[in-house]
Amino acid sequence: GEPDGPDGCPDRLEALSAPAARACLMAVGTYAEAIRGALREHEPSVLARYLLDLAKSFNRFYNSERILGADERAGLARIRLTGAAASVLKHGLHLLGIPTPERI
């Protein structure tokens, strides 16, 4: 098994090792860079393109990985990635002045 992480929970990154999960994780991780790029270039479209790419990446992840019904360890990691992607999308759309629904 994997060693415990800093929070005492087993490391769950192995549950995100599939290509679609890794791509989504990497996309979430470049959010700050996308904001800096939009600010630097004075182009909100940089952020809009990033958010579209993140949404596409998340869609591929969601369609290829079992989230509900996966084993507890994998399911928790995938739920956390889903929450992170949702948070980034909501915040990014807010920055662009686009309202988001609470539920779909």
N, C-alpha and C positions, 0 to 999 in steps of 0.2 A: 504494500500500500504506500500511498504518498505520505510524506511527513506532514505533521500538523502545521497549519499556517499561523500567522501572528495572532489570529483571533481564537486559536484553539481548535478550529474546524479543519478537517482534512482538506488538503489542496484540491480544488475542483476544476482546475484548468484542463485536466485531461478530458473532461466532458465537453470541452470546447475545442477539441483538436481537429474536428472535421473541417474540410476546406470552407464550407459556407459559414460555419460558426467562427472560424478564425478571421475570415474576411469581414464579418459583421463586427467582431471585437476590435479589429484594427480600424475600421471606419469610425466606430464610437470614439476610439482613442485619438483620432485626429481632429476632433471638434474644435478645440482651442486654436489649432493651426488654421482651420477654415475661417474662424472669426478674425484672426489676425490678418489673413490674406484679404478678406473683404474690407477690413479697415485700411490696410496699407494701400490697396488699389482703389479705394473709394468706390467699390462695386458690390452692392448687395447681391448681385447675381452670383458672385463667388460662393456666398453662403447658400443661396438657393440651389445651386448645382450640387454642392456638398450634401444638402439635405435630401435631394432627389436620389443621389447615389447611395446614401445611407438607407433610405427607404427601400431601394431596390435590393441592397445587400441584406437587409433584414428580411425582406420577403423571400429571398432564396434560402436563408437560414431557416425561417419558419416553415417553409414547405419541405425542407429536407431533413429536419431534426425533430424527433419526438420530444415534446416538452412535457405535456401532461401524460402520465402513464409511464414515463421513463423511471429508471431507478432513482431513489431519493437523491443521491449525490449528483447525478447528471441533471436531474430535473431542477434542482435548486440552482445550479450554475446557469442553466438555460433560462430559468425564470429571471435570474438577476441580469443576464444579458438583455433579455426582453425589456425589463424595466429601465435599464440604462439607455437602450435605443429609444424607447418611448420618451424618456426624460429629455434626451438631446433633441429629438424631433420637436417636442413641444416647446422647449426653450428657444430653439433656432427659429421656429415659425413665429414665436412671440417677438423676437428681435426684428423680424421682417414685417411685423404688424399684421400677421395672419392669425385670426382666431382659430382655436382648435376645440373639437368636441371633447367632452369628458369621457364619453363612451361611444363606441361604434357598434 
